[in-house]
Protein backbone atom coordinates (compact mmCIF):
# COMPACT_ATOMS: atom_id res chain seq x y z
CA UNK A 1 0.00 0.00 0.00
CA UNK A 2 1.28 3.45 -0.89
CA UNK A 3 1.84 6.15 1.69
CA UNK A 4 -1.34 8.18 1.40
CA UNK A 5 -1.58 11.51 3.17
CA UNK A 6 -5.03 12.98 3.57
CA UNK A 7 -4.93 16.26 5.44
CA UNK A 8 -7.55 18.81 6.30
CA UNK A 9 -7.73 21.89 8.46
CA UNK A 10 -10.70 23.07 10.44
CA UNK A 11 -10.61 26.83 10.95
CA UNK A 12 -13.07 28.83 12.97
CA UNK A 13 -13.23 32.12 14.83
CA UNK A 14 -15.45 32.64 17.85
CA UNK A 15 -18.44 34.89 17.29
CA UNK A 16 -21.74 35.74 18.94
CA UNK A 17 -24.77 34.98 16.81
CA UNK A 18 -28.36 36.15 17.03
CA UNK A 19 -30.81 33.76 18.70
CA UNK A 20 -32.01 31.28 16.14
CA UNK A 21 -31.91 27.64 15.04
CA UNK A 22 -28.73 25.63 15.22
CA UNK A 23 -26.93 24.92 11.99
CA UNK A 24 -23.67 24.08 10.29
CA UNK A 25 -22.01 25.15 7.04
CA UNK A 26 -18.90 23.46 5.71
CA UNK A 27 -16.94 22.63 2.59
CA UNK A 28 -15.86 19.06 1.80
CA UNK A 29 -13.94 17.60 -1.08
CA UNK A 30 -12.77 14.31 -2.57
CA UNK A 31 -10.13 13.71 -5.21
CA UNK A 32 -6.87 12.04 -6.18
CA UNK A 33 -3.27 12.68 -5.24
CA UNK A 34 0.12 11.51 -6.45
CA UNK A 35 2.61 11.42 -3.58
CA UNK A 36 5.76 9.52 -2.50
CA UNK A 37 5.16 5.89 -1.58
CA UNK A 38 6.67 6.56 1.87
CA UNK A 39 8.75 9.29 3.48
CA UNK A 40 12.01 9.38 1.55
CA UNK A 41 10.86 7.22 -1.37
CA UNK A 42 11.96 8.04 -4.91
CA UNK A 43 8.78 6.55 -6.38
CA UNK A 44 5.18 7.79 -6.20
CA UNK A 45 1.68 6.35 -6.46
CA UNK A 46 -1.79 7.74 -7.02
CA UNK A 47 -4.48 7.40 -4.36
CA UNK A 48 -7.48 9.08 -2.80
CA UNK A 49 -7.29 12.35 -0.87
CA UNK A 50 -9.77 14.84 0.50
CA UNK A 51 -10.39 18.14 2.27
CA UNK A 52 -12.70 19.59 4.90
CA UNK A 53 -13.22 23.10 6.28
CA UNK A 54 -15.83 24.38 8.72
CA UNK A 55 -17.35 27.70 7.65
CA UNK A 56 -19.89 28.24 10.43
CA UNK A 57 -21.41 26.40 13.38
CA UNK A 58 -24.28 27.95 15.37
CA UNK A 59 -26.26 26.88 18.39
CA UNK A 60 -28.67 29.50 19.74
CA UNK A 61 -26.68 32.63 20.58
CA UNK A 62 -23.31 30.87 20.28
CA UNK A 63 -21.53 30.71 16.95
CA UNK A 64 -18.21 29.76 15.44
CA UNK A 65 -17.04 31.29 12.19
CA UNK A 66 -19.13 33.22 9.73
CA UNK A 67 -17.59 36.57 10.61
CA UNK A 68 -14.74 38.61 9.21
CA UNK A 69 -11.98 36.15 8.20
CA UNK A 70 -9.26 38.76 8.67
CA UNK A 71 -7.20 38.95 11.85
CA UNK A 72 -6.17 36.31 14.39
CA UNK A 73 -8.03 33.02 14.63
CA UNK A 74 -7.81 29.47 15.95
CA UNK A 75 -6.94 26.74 13.47
CA UNK A 76 -7.60 23.07 14.12
CA UNK A 77 -5.35 20.67 12.21
CA UNK A 78 -5.81 17.00 11.35
CA UNK A 79 -3.45 14.88 9.27
CA UNK A 80 -3.64 11.24 8.19
CA UNK A 81 -0.53 9.21 7.29
CA UNK A 82 -1.03 5.84 5.65
CA UNK A 83 0.76 2.75 6.91
CA UNK A 84 4.07 1.43 5.56
CA UNK A 85 4.56 -2.28 4.89
CA UNK A 86 7.95 -3.75 4.00
CA UNK A 87 6.17 -6.39 1.92
CA UNK A 88 5.16 -3.68 -0.56
CA UNK A 89 8.68 -2.36 -1.20
CA UNK A 90 11.59 -4.74 -1.73
CA UNK A 91 14.12 -2.11 -0.64
CA UNK A 92 12.52 -2.04 2.83
CA UNK A 93 12.79 -5.79 3.46
CA UNK A 94 13.61 -6.41 7.11
CA UNK A 95 12.08 -3.22 8.46
CA UNK A 96 9.09 -3.33 10.80
CA UNK A 97 5.69 -2.36 9.41
CA UNK A 98 4.19 0.99 10.48
CA UNK A 99 0.46 1.31 11.13
CA UNK A 100 -1.57 4.26 9.79
CA UNK A 101 -1.40 7.35 12.00
CA UNK A 102 -3.87 10.10 12.75
CA UNK A 103 -2.47 13.44 13.92
CA UNK A 104 -4.72 15.79 15.88
CA UNK A 105 -3.96 19.31 17.04
CA UNK A 106 -4.35 22.98 16.38
CA UNK A 107 -2.76 26.39 16.58
CA UNK A 108 -3.19 29.96 15.47
CA UNK A 109 -3.46 31.85 12.20
CA UNK A 110 -3.48 35.43 11.03
CA UNK A 111 -5.22 36.47 7.83
CA UNK A 112 -4.76 39.77 6.02
CA UNK A 113 -6.21 41.09 2.77
CA UNK A 114 -3.79 39.15 0.55
CA UNK A 115 -1.89 36.82 2.87
CA UNK A 116 -2.27 34.24 5.61
CA UNK A 117 0.22 32.76 8.12
CA UNK A 118 -0.27 29.90 10.58
CA UNK A 119 1.49 27.79 13.22
CA UNK A 120 0.06 24.45 14.40
CA UNK A 121 1.11 21.47 16.53
CA UNK A 122 -0.27 17.92 16.27
CA UNK A 123 0.01 14.73 18.33
CA UNK A 124 0.10 11.36 16.64
CA UNK A 125 -2.23 8.44 17.38
CA UNK A 126 -1.63 4.94 16.01
CA UNK A 127 1.39 4.59 13.74
CA UNK A 128 3.36 7.15 15.71
CA UNK A 129 2.79 8.89 19.04
CA UNK A 130 5.14 11.80 18.50
CA UNK A 131 4.54 15.53 18.28
CA UNK A 132 4.94 17.56 15.10
CA UNK A 133 4.84 21.29 14.49
CA UNK A 134 4.19 23.06 11.20
CA UNK A 135 4.44 26.72 10.26
CA UNK A 136 3.61 28.24 6.92
CA UNK A 137 2.08 31.10 5.05
CA UNK A 138 0.54 32.05 1.73
CA UNK A 139 0.39 35.03 -0.54
CA UNK A 140 -3.13 35.11 -1.98
CA UNK A 141 -4.04 36.33 -5.47
CA UNK A 142 -7.42 36.77 -7.17
CA UNK A 143 -6.94 36.69 -10.97
CA UNK A 144 -10.73 36.81 -11.46
CA UNK A 145 -13.91 36.41 -9.43
CA UNK A 146 -13.86 32.61 -9.78
CA UNK A 147 -10.19 31.87 -9.09
CA UNK A 148 -8.01 32.08 -5.98
CA UNK A 149 -4.28 31.35 -6.13
CA UNK A 150 -2.08 30.68 -3.09
CA UNK A 151 1.67 30.22 -2.81
CA UNK A 152 3.82 30.02 0.28
CA UNK A 153 6.54 28.25 2.30
CA UNK A 154 6.13 25.30 4.66
CA UNK A 155 8.37 24.09 7.51
CA UNK A 156 7.84 20.85 9.45
CA UNK A 157 9.52 19.91 12.74
CA UNK A 158 9.04 16.83 14.92
CA UNK A 159 10.32 15.11 18.04
CA UNK A 160 12.52 12.01 18.06
CA UNK A 161 9.51 9.70 18.49
CA UNK A 162 8.25 10.79 15.07
CA UNK A 163 11.64 10.72 13.35
CA UNK A 164 12.50 7.31 14.85
CA UNK A 165 9.24 5.88 13.52
CA UNK A 166 9.64 6.99 9.91
CA UNK A 167 13.41 7.42 9.50
CA UNK A 168 15.02 5.24 12.19
CA UNK A 169 16.51 1.74 11.97
CA UNK A 170 16.68 -0.30 15.18
CA UNK A 171 19.52 -2.80 15.79
CA UNK A 172 17.09 -5.69 15.18
CA UNK A 173 15.96 -4.11 11.89
CA UNK A 174 19.58 -3.55 10.88
CA UNK A 175 20.33 -7.24 11.43
CA UNK A 176 17.38 -8.24 9.21
CA UNK A 177 17.82 -5.62 6.45
CA UNK A 178 20.47 -3.97 4.29
CA UNK A 179 20.43 -0.81 6.43
CA UNK A 180 22.80 0.20 9.21
CA UNK A 181 21.28 1.03 12.60
CA UNK A 182 20.24 4.67 12.80
CA UNK A 183 18.67 6.62 15.68
CA UNK A 184 17.54 10.03 14.38
CA UNK A 185 16.99 12.95 16.72
CA UNK A 186 14.09 15.36 16.57
CA UNK A 187 14.31 18.72 14.84
CA UNK A 188 13.51 20.19 11.46
CA UNK A 189 12.21 17.42 9.20
CA UNK A 190 11.49 19.28 5.95
CA UNK A 191 11.09 22.62 4.26
CA UNK A 192 9.10 23.28 1.15
CA UNK A 193 6.61 25.31 -0.81
CA UNK A 194 2.96 24.76 -1.71
CA UNK A 195 1.01 26.21 -4.62
CA UNK A 196 -2.76 25.83 -4.89
CA UNK A 197 -5.54 27.08 -7.14
CA UNK A 198 -9.24 27.16 -6.22
CA UNK A 199 -11.78 27.53 -9.02
CA UNK A 200 -15.48 28.10 -8.33
CA UNK A 201 -17.43 26.08 -10.90
CA UNK A 202 -20.78 27.18 -9.44
CA UNK A 203 -21.89 28.78 -6.18
CA UNK A 204 -21.64 25.37 -4.46
CA UNK A 205 -19.14 23.34 -6.49
CA UNK A 206 -15.44 23.99 -6.86
CA UNK A 207 -12.14 22.50 -8.00
CA UNK A 208 -8.84 22.70 -6.09
CA UNK A 209 -5.45 21.80 -7.52
CA UNK A 210 -2.39 21.57 -5.26
CA UNK A 211 1.32 21.19 -5.95
CA UNK A 212 3.67 20.72 -2.98
CA UNK A 213 7.43 20.22 -2.88
CA UNK A 214 9.31 19.30 0.31
CA UNK A 215 13.02 18.79 0.91
CA UNK A 216 13.94 16.46 3.77
CA UNK A 217 16.49 17.96 6.17
CA UNK A 218 18.60 17.04 9.20
CA UNK A 219 18.53 13.48 10.46
CA UNK A 220 15.52 12.75 8.26
CA UNK A 221 17.65 13.45 5.18
CA UNK A 222 20.58 11.42 6.57
CA UNK A 223 18.46 8.32 7.21
CA UNK A 224 19.69 5.24 5.31
CA UNK A 225 16.05 4.54 4.42
CA UNK A 226 15.76 7.72 2.37
CA UNK A 227 16.12 7.17 -1.38
CA UNK A 228 15.49 10.82 -2.28
CA UNK A 229 15.30 13.99 -0.19
CA UNK A 230 13.06 15.60 -2.82
CA UNK A 231 9.38 14.89 -2.13
CA UNK A 232 6.71 16.03 -4.59
CA UNK A 233 2.93 15.73 -4.26
CA UNK A 234 0.24 16.74 -6.77
CA UNK A 235 -3.48 16.65 -5.99
CA UNK A 236 -6.82 17.50 -7.57
CA UNK A 237 -9.99 17.69 -5.42
CA UNK A 238 -13.63 18.40 -6.29
CA UNK A 239 -15.28 20.38 -3.48
CA UNK A 240 -18.84 21.25 -2.49
CA UNK A 241 -20.37 23.65 0.04
CA UNK A 242 -22.98 22.20 2.42
CA UNK A 243 -25.35 23.89 4.85
CA UNK A 244 -27.74 22.20 7.28
CA UNK A 245 -30.07 23.33 10.03
CA UNK A 246 -30.95 21.13 12.99
C-alpha positions as CSV (number, residue, x, y, z in Angstrom):
1,X,0.0,0.0,0.0
2,X,1.3,3.5,-0.9
3,X,1.8,6.1,1.7
4,X,-1.3,8.2,1.4
5,X,-1.6,11.5,3.2
6,X,-5.0,13.0,3.6
7,X,-4.9,16.3,5.4
8,X,-7.5,18.8,6.3
9,X,-7.7,21.9,8.5
10,X,-10.7,23.1,10.4
11,X,-10.6,26.8,10.9
12,X,-13.1,28.8,13.0
13,X,-13.2,32.1,14.8
14,X,-15.5,32.6,17.8
15,X,-18.4,34.9,17.3
16,X,-21.7,35.7,18.9
17,X,-24.8,35.0,16.8
18,X,-28.4,36.1,17.0
19,X,-30.8,33.8,18.7
20,X,-32.0,31.3,16.1
21,X,-31.9,27.6,15.0
22,X,-28.7,25.6,15.2
23,X,-26.9,24.9,12.0
24,X,-23.7,24.1,10.3
25,X,-22.0,25.1,7.0
26,X,-18.9,23.5,5.7
27,X,-16.9,22.6,2.6
28,X,-15.9,19.1,1.8
29,X,-13.9,17.6,-1.1
30,X,-12.8,14.3,-2.6
31,X,-10.1,13.7,-5.2
32,X,-6.9,12.0,-6.2
33,X,-3.3,12.7,-5.2
34,X,0.1,11.5,-6.5
35,X,2.6,11.4,-3.6
36,X,5.8,9.5,-2.5
37,X,5.2,5.9,-1.6
38,X,6.7,6.6,1.9
39,X,8.7,9.3,3.5
40,X,12.0,9.4,1.5
41,X,10.9,7.2,-1.4
42,X,12.0,8.0,-4.9
43,X,8.8,6.6,-6.4
44,X,5.2,7.8,-6.2
45,X,1.7,6.4,-6.5
46,X,-1.8,7.7,-7.0
47,X,-4.5,7.4,-4.4
48,X,-7.5,9.1,-2.8
49,X,-7.3,12.3,-0.9
50,X,-9.8,14.8,0.5
51,X,-10.4,18.1,2.3
52,X,-12.7,19.6,4.9
53,X,-13.2,23.1,6.3
54,X,-15.8,24.4,8.7
55,X,-17.3,27.7,7.7
56,X,-19.9,28.2,10.4
57,X,-21.4,26.4,13.4
58,X,-24.3,28.0,15.4
59,X,-26.3,26.9,18.4
60,X,-28.7,29.5,19.7
61,X,-26.7,32.6,20.6
62,X,-23.3,30.9,20.3
63,X,-21.5,30.7,16.9
64,X,-18.2,29.8,15.4
65,X,-17.0,31.3,12.2
66,X,-19.1,33.2,9.7
67,X,-17.6,36.6,10.6
68,X,-14.7,38.6,9.2
69,X,-12.0,36.2,8.2
70,X,-9.3,38.8,8.7
71,X,-7.2,39.0,11.9
72,X,-6.2,36.3,14.4
73,X,-8.0,33.0,14.6
74,X,-7.8,29.5,16.0
75,X,-6.9,26.7,13.5
76,X,-7.6,23.1,14.1
77,X,-5.3,20.7,12.2
78,X,-5.8,17.0,11.4
79,X,-3.5,14.9,9.3
80,X,-3.6,11.2,8.2
81,X,-0.5,9.2,7.3
82,X,-1.0,5.8,5.6
83,X,0.8,2.8,6.9
84,X,4.1,1.4,5.6
85,X,4.6,-2.3,4.9
86,X,8.0,-3.7,4.0
87,X,6.2,-6.4,1.9
88,X,5.2,-3.7,-0.6
89,X,8.7,-2.4,-1.2
90,X,11.6,-4.7,-1.7
91,X,14.1,-2.1,-0.6
92,X,12.5,-2.0,2.8
93,X,12.8,-5.8,3.5
94,X,13.6,-6.4,7.1
95,X,12.1,-3.2,8.5
96,X,9.1,-3.3,10.8
97,X,5.7,-2.4,9.4
98,X,4.2,1.0,10.5
99,X,0.5,1.3,11.1
100,X,-1.6,4.3,9.8
101,X,-1.4,7.3,12.0
102,X,-3.9,10.1,12.8
103,X,-2.5,13.4,13.9
104,X,-4.7,15.8,15.9
105,X,-4.0,19.3,17.0
106,X,-4.4,23.0,16.4
107,X,-2.8,26.4,16.6
108,X,-3.2,30.0,15.5
109,X,-3.5,31.8,12.2
110,X,-3.5,35.4,11.0
111,X,-5.2,36.5,7.8
112,X,-4.8,39.8,6.0
113,X,-6.2,41.1,2.8
114,X,-3.8,39.1,0.6
115,X,-1.9,36.8,2.9
116,X,-2.3,34.2,5.6
117,X,0.2,32.8,8.1
118,X,-0.3,29.9,10.6
119,X,1.5,27.8,13.2
120,X,0.1,24.5,14.4
121,X,1.1,21.5,16.5
122,X,-0.3,17.9,16.3
123,X,0.0,14.7,18.3
124,X,0.1,11.4,16.6
125,X,-2.2,8.4,17.4
126,X,-1.6,4.9,16.0
127,X,1.4,4.6,13.7
128,X,3.4,7.2,15.7
129,X,2.8,8.9,19.0
130,X,5.1,11.8,18.5
131,X,4.5,15.5,18.3
132,X,4.9,17.6,15.1
133,X,4.8,21.3,14.5
134,X,4.2,23.1,11.2
135,X,4.4,26.7,10.3
136,X,3.6,28.2,6.9
137,X,2.1,31.1,5.1
138,X,0.5,32.0,1.7
139,X,0.4,35.0,-0.5
140,X,-3.1,35.1,-2.0
141,X,-4.0,36.3,-5.5
142,X,-7.4,36.8,-7.2
143,X,-6.9,36.7,-11.0
144,X,-10.7,36.8,-11.5
145,X,-13.9,36.4,-9.4
146,X,-13.9,32.6,-9.8
147,X,-10.2,31.9,-9.1
148,X,-8.0,32.1,-6.0
149,X,-4.3,31.4,-6.1
150,X,-2.1,30.7,-3.1
151,X,1.7,30.2,-2.8
152,X,3.8,30.0,0.3
153,X,6.5,28.2,2.3
154,X,6.1,25.3,4.7
155,X,8.4,24.1,7.5
156,X,7.8,20.8,9.4
157,X,9.5,19.9,12.7
158,X,9.0,16.8,14.9
159,X,10.3,15.1,18.0
160,X,12.5,12.0,18.1
161,X,9.5,9.7,18.5
162,X,8.3,10.8,15.1
163,X,11.6,10.7,13.3
164,X,12.5,7.3,14.9
165,X,9.2,5.9,13.5
166,X,9.6,7.0,9.9
167,X,13.4,7.4,9.5
168,X,15.0,5.2,12.2
169,X,16.5,1.7,12.0
170,X,16.7,-0.3,15.2
171,X,19.5,-2.8,15.8
172,X,17.1,-5.7,15.2
173,X,16.0,-4.1,11.9
174,X,19.6,-3.6,10.9
175,X,20.3,-7.2,11.4
176,X,17.4,-8.2,9.2
177,X,17.8,-5.6,6.5
178,X,20.5,-4.0,4.3
179,X,20.4,-0.8,6.4
180,X,22.8,0.2,9.2
181,X,21.3,1.0,12.6
182,X,20.2,4.7,12.8
183,X,18.7,6.6,15.7
184,X,17.5,10.0,14.4
185,X,17.0,12.9,16.7
186,X,14.1,15.4,16.6
187,X,14.3,18.7,14.8
188,X,13.5,20.2,11.5
189,X,12.2,17.4,9.2
190,X,11.5,19.3,6.0
191,X,11.1,22.6,4.3
192,X,9.1,23.3,1.1
193,X,6.6,25.3,-0.8
194,X,3.0,24.8,-1.7
195,X,1.0,26.2,-4.6
196,X,-2.8,25.8,-4.9
197,X,-5.5,27.1,-7.1
198,X,-9.2,27.2,-6.2
199,X,-11.8,27.5,-9.0
200,X,-15.5,28.1,-8.3
201,X,-17.4,26.1,-10.9
202,X,-20.8,27.2,-9.4
203,X,-21.9,28.8,-6.2
204,X,-21.6,25.4,-4.5
205,X,-19.1,23.3,-6.5
206,X,-15.4,24.0,-6.9
207,X,-12.1,22.5,-8.0
208,X,-8.8,22.7,-6.1
209,X,-5.5,21.8,-7.5
210,X,-2.4,21.6,-5.3
211,X,1.3,21.2,-6.0
212,X,3.7,20.7,-3.0
213,X,7.4,20.2,-2.9
214,X,9.3,19.3,0.3
215,X,13.0,18.8,0.9
216,X,13.9,16.5,3.8
217,X,16.5,18.0,6.2
218,X,18.6,17.0,9.2
219,X,18.5,13.5,10.5
220,X,15.5,12.8,8.3
221,X,17.7,13.5,5.2
222,X,20.6,11.4,6.6
223,X,18.5,8.3,7.2
224,X,19.7,5.2,5.3
225,X,16.0,4.5,4.4
226,X,15.8,7.7,2.4
227,X,16.1,7.2,-1.4
228,X,15.5,10.8,-2.3
229,X,15.3,14.0,-0.2
230,X,13.1,15.6,-2.8
231,X,9.4,14.9,-2.1
232,X,6.7,16.0,-4.6
233,X,2.9,15.7,-4.3
234,X,0.2,16.7,-6.8
235,X,-3.5,16.6,-6.0
236,X,-6.8,17.5,-7.6
237,X,-10.0,17.7,-5.4
238,X,-13.6,18.4,-6.3
239,X,-15.3,20.4,-3.5
240,X,-18.8,21.2,-2.5
241,X,-20.4,23.6,0.0
242,X,-23.0,22.2,2.4
243,X,-25.3,23.9,4.8
244,X,-27.7,22.2,7.3
245,X,-30.1,23.3,10.0
246,X,-30.9,21.1,13.0
